Amino acid sequence: KAKGPFSQILTMRDLPLKGAITENSLLIIENGAMILADGRVEAVGETKAIRAMAEGEGVRWHELEKQWVAIPGMIDAHTHICFAGSRARDYAARSAGKTYLEIAQAGGGIWDTVLKTRAASEGDLTTSMQGRLSRLLRSGITTVEVKSGYALTVEGELKMLRAIRRAGQNSPMDVISTCLPAHIVPKDFVGTAMTYVEYLLAAFFPLVQQEQLARRADIFVEKEAFGLSEAKHYLSTLHQRGFDLTVHADQFSTGGSQVAIECGARSADHLEASGMAQLEALAASKVIPVALPGASLGLGCDFTPGRRLLDAGASLAIASDWNPGSAPMGDLLTCASIFGMWEKLSLAEVLAGVTYRAAAALGLQDRGRLVEGQIADVLAFETSDYREIFYQQGQLRPTMVWKRGQLISNGAS
């Protein structure tokens, strides 16, 4: 199918994986069109040329009668959307000035979600996650990463991963599963943090591989979670077993980003506490830094130093961190727009952060750009100027969403 004319098509062609991107680096095709075939982008260019190509190949032409801007489908590379319960009580307490420790001591925090998720059935978790996937899809997310980590027992974490898989199978979106049993040491586990890590490596991950539930693993490296020695042992062992790695790093203190670099992780996520030494080390590595502005907004803390990361020569992906505790908004476009303004990112850098750079954080090379051969994940916004998308800070939603070339969301009148 050929589609056009679009007022603008932002292809993201030939933009770098690392470093700063100026606005005039964007290749914007004015009055453009695309041919989508077999789930891929077959051609993209000016409408006249694409129309002639379509007629020559007998491709059906879909005429667009309004002004539209097309961008690649957005990729949310870090979420925790498989969970039960709510932490609205925590949010109110945090807004009133209570500390993380005070909230946890009052029965809140991650452990509150753990107890509720343990009590939920696999079917309940699947159903609630499907609702969140539908919301993401309407907002323009075509690929999403989803973590376990709210059960912290072998059976509970397997239940979560099975629910993630089932919800993904029932959605047109691509859902990427990540194991996060090393979220915190569960309160009812008898033993040290290292003993818990050894337990996971021996009892949990062989079952994950046996059921083919996930190929990615994560760990929260922080004082109240896991130290550097536990993280290095966990990550290096899983790397040897063939898992892709990601790390919750440098959120409140530094150290996690260096572990991510040393262990060959795909990404280091959070980085709010990173200083210049950490930023320069990340820039010299292959690790993709992932900013999570939703957590900064939810916690009322500093943002990831995105401008300094890019100026140091690092890459920068942006994800929502949608979770019931620290990042309840779950709106990538709004989070990215606010983060971009706060960190003085060009709109090209923000768009790269939620498309092809986010894909790289997940180890995906087949999406995030509207170029020949890429997966045909496309968003159409009812505007003639792409800058409106970020100017309206999430209030302008994509009217049409194509996933692998199929129109799956259509609010066009």
N, C-alpha and C positions, 0 to 999 in steps of 0.2 A: 504494500500500500504506500502511495505517495501522499504526503500531507503538506499543505501550504496554502497561501503564503503566510509565513510568520513575520511580524514586524521586525523581530530580532531573533536570531538563534545564537546562543552562547555555547560554542563547541568545547571550550577548554583545550583546544588543540595546541600542542607544542609548548604548553606551559611547564615550568620546571617542578620537580618533586620537592625540592628544597629551596629555601631562601625567599626573599621578598619578591612580590609581584606588583608591578605598577598597573594602574588602571588601563593605560594605553597598550599594555601587553595582551589584553583580551582580544581574541579574534571574534568579532561580532559580525555575523552575516545579516545584513539588512535585506528585508524582503526575500527571505529564504524559504527553503522547503527541504524535506527529507524523504528518502525512500527507506521504509522499514520492511525487512523480509526475513522470515524464519527466525524471528526474535532478535535480529541484529540490525544495526544501522548499515544499510547498503550504500547510501550516498547522501551527502548533505552539501548544499550550495545555494546559489541564487535561484529564485523560483523559475525563471525562464529556462535555465539549463536543466534543472531537475524535471520540469514539466516535459521538455523535449526527450529526456532520457526515459521518463515513465511511458510516454507514448510509444517510443521505439521498442520498449521491452514489454508492452502490453500490460503495464502496471495500472491498477485502479487508482484514480486520483480522488483524494478527499479534499474538497474545497473548504477552506476556513474563511468565514465571512466577517469575523471580527478582528480586532487588533490583538495579537497574542505575542508573548515572549516565551521562547522555549529554552529550558536549561536541562542539564542531566538530572535524573532522579537523585534525590538526596540520600545519603548513607549515614545512618546513626550508628557509630562504631563502638558505643559503650552505653549499655542500658542494663537495668535490673528489673525488668517488667514482669517477671514471673514471681509473684508474691501474694500473700493474703493479708488482709487487714489494712488499717490506716494508722498513720502516726501524726494525725492532726493535733493531738495533745502535745506531742513533742514540739511541733512547729510553734504552737502558742507559747509554750514555755520558753523556747529559744528566743522568740521575738520579745518576750518580756525580760530577757537578760539572763536566763538560766544557762549554766555551762553544760557541756556534753556530759561531764561526770555527774553533775547534779541530776540531769535528766535520766541517765542510766540508773543511778541509785534509786530513783523514784519509780523504776520499773519500765522505763522507756528505752530508746536506743535500738540498736540492731537486734538485741535479744528479744525485744517485744515482737518484732516481725518474725524472728525465728520460731517462737512459740506458736504464733498464728499460722505460719506456713507449715509447720509440722502437723498441725491439727487439720489442715485442709486436705481434701482428697485430690488425687491426680486429676480427676474430672473437673473439680472446682478450679484448680489452678489453670487448667487448659482453657476453660470457659472465660475466666477473668482476663487471661492473657490475650485471647482472641479479640476481646473488646478493645484492649489497648492497641493491638496490631491494627485494627480497623481505624482507630483514631489516628495512628501514625500514617497510615496509607492516605487518608484524606488530607493530611498536612504535607504530603509530598515525599514521605520516606518510602523508598522502594527496596532498600536492603537494611536490615537491622541486626545488630549483635545483641544477644540476650544471655545473661549470666545466671548460673545457679548461685548458691551461697547463703540461702535463707533457711536451710534445714540443718546442716552441719552434723548429719549422721550419714552413714553409707546409704541406707535405704531412703532416707529423706532426700538426699542430693540426687540419687537415681530417679526418684519420683519427680523431682523438679525437671531434670533433663528430659525425661520421657514426656512431661507436659509441654516443655518447650518444643520438642520435636513434633508432637501432635498438633499443637497450635500452628506451627509453621507449615505443616502439611495441609492444613485447612485454610491457608491464606495464600493469595497470589504473591505476596512478598517473599523475598529470600531472607530466611532467618538463620543466623550463624550462632551456634551454641558455644558457650564457653563455660568450663568448669571453674567454679570459685568456692570449693569447699574450705579453702584456706582464707576465709573472710575474717573471722576471729577464732580464737580458741573457744569452743563452746563451754559454757559454765558448768555443764554436767559431765565434762570429760575429765577423767582422773589422770593427771600426768602433765608434763611440760609441753611447751609449744613444739619442741623438736619431736617429742614422743607422738604428738598429734600428727605432725607432718609425716613421720614414718608410718603411722597407722593409715593415713590416706594413701600413701604410695603403695602400701602392701595390700590393703583391703578394698580400696575404692577404685583407683584408676585402672586396674586390670579388668574390672567389670564394665567400666566406661568403654574401654577398647573392645571388649567382647561384644557388647551391644551396639557398638559404633554410634554412641550417643553424642560425641564431641571430639574435635581434633585440636581444641584450644584450651589452655589452662591459664589461670590468673591467681595472684596472691596479693594480699594487702600488706605492704611493708610499712609498718608504723609502730610506734612504741606500744600502743594498746592492742596491737595485732601480732605481727611476726617480725622478728629481727633479721638482720642481714645474714647470719649463719643459717637459720632455718630457710630463708628465701633462696639462698644460693643452692642449698642441698635439694630443695623441692624443684626448683627450676631446671637445674642441670640434669637431674634424674629424668624429668619429664621430657626435656630436650632429647636426651638419648633414646627415649621411647617413641620419639616421632611427633610429639605435640608441638604445635605453635604456641608461643608464649606471649603474654602481656602482663603488665605489672601495674597495680595501684601504687604510684610512686610519688614521693616528695609532696604529699598533701599538707602535712603539718610539720614535718621535719625532713631533712635530706638523707640520702643514702639509697633509697629505692631506685632512683634513676641510674645510678652506677651499677647496681645489681642487674638491671634490665640490659644495660650495655654489655656487661661481662657475660651474661647468659644468652645473648643473642635473641632478645625478645623482639617481636614485631613492633610493639609500641610500649611507651611509658605514659600512663594516663594520670592526670591531675596536675602535678608540678607547680602548685601554687606557692610552695616554699622554696623552689629552686633559685639558687643564686647564679652569678655569672660562671662560676666553675662548672656547675651542673649544665648550664645552657650551652657552654662551649663544648663540653664533652658530648652532649647529645648531638650537636651540630657536626662533630667529627665522626659520628657513628652512623649506622644504618637504621637506628631506632626512630620510629615516627612519634614525636610528641603529640599527645592528644589533650587538648584543653577541654575542661568540663565546666563551663560557666554556670550551668544549672545548679551545681553544688555550691558555687560561690554565692549565687543569689539566694539559695535556700538556707545557707549557713550564715550569710552576712559577713563573708570573709573576702580576702584578696582574690583577684582573678589570676589565672595562669599568666605569666609574663609573655604574652604572645608576640608583642612587638619586638622585644629583645631576643626571643627565640629566632624569629625570622631574620632580624638584622645580624644575628650571629651565624646565619647560614643553615639553620635547622629547617626541617619541614614543620608543618603545623596542621593537624586535623582538629576538628571541633565536633564534639558529641554532647548529647543532652544529659547523660548520667541519670536518666529517669529512674527514680527509686522512691520508695515510700517515706524515706527519712530525710536525707539531706537535699534531694533534688526532685520535689514532687511535681514541678511544672510539666516536664516531659514534652517540651515544645522546642525542637531544635532550631527552627527558623527564628523564633523570638530570642532564644538564648544567644544564637550566633550573631544576630543583629545588634543586640545590646553589647555583647562582648567586643565586637568589631569597633563599635563607637568608643567604648571605654579604653581599648588598647590601641586605638588609632590605626586600625588595619584598613587597607584599601578594600573596596568591595570585591575586587578580584581575589584577594587573599581570603576573604570570608567565604566566597563561593568555592574556591579551591578546597577550603577546609572541610566543607560538607559534601564534596563530590570525590574527585579522583585522589586527593590526599587522604580522605577518610577510607577510601577503598584500599589504599596501600597499607593503612594501619591494620586492616584485616587480611592482608596478603592477597588481595584480589586485584588482578591487572586487567580484567575484562569489562570494567564499568567505570562510570564517573566522568566520561567524556562522550560527546556526540560526534564521533568520528567513525569512519568505515571499519567494520568488524567488531565494534563494541556492542555489548548487550543494549537493546533498544529500550532503555528506561528513560522516559521523557516526561517533563512537567511543562504544562502550558499555563501561563498566568495572563489574565485579561488586562493587559496594559501594553503600551507601545514602547515603554522605556524600562529596561531591566532594573534600573536604580530604584524604581518604586517598590520592588520586592523587599529591599532592606530598609528603605526609607519608612515604610509602614510598619516595620518591626514585628512582623508576624501576622499583621491584620489582613494583608493581602494573601489569600490562599490560592494554591493552584486549582484552577477550574477543571482541568483535564489531566489525568495521570495515565500514562501508558507503561505497562510492565511487560518487558520482552515483546514489545510491539503491539500488545493487546490493550485496548482502551478499557481500564478497569474502574475508573472514577470519572464521571462526566457530569459536571454541574453547569455545563454550557446550556444556555437557553436557545 
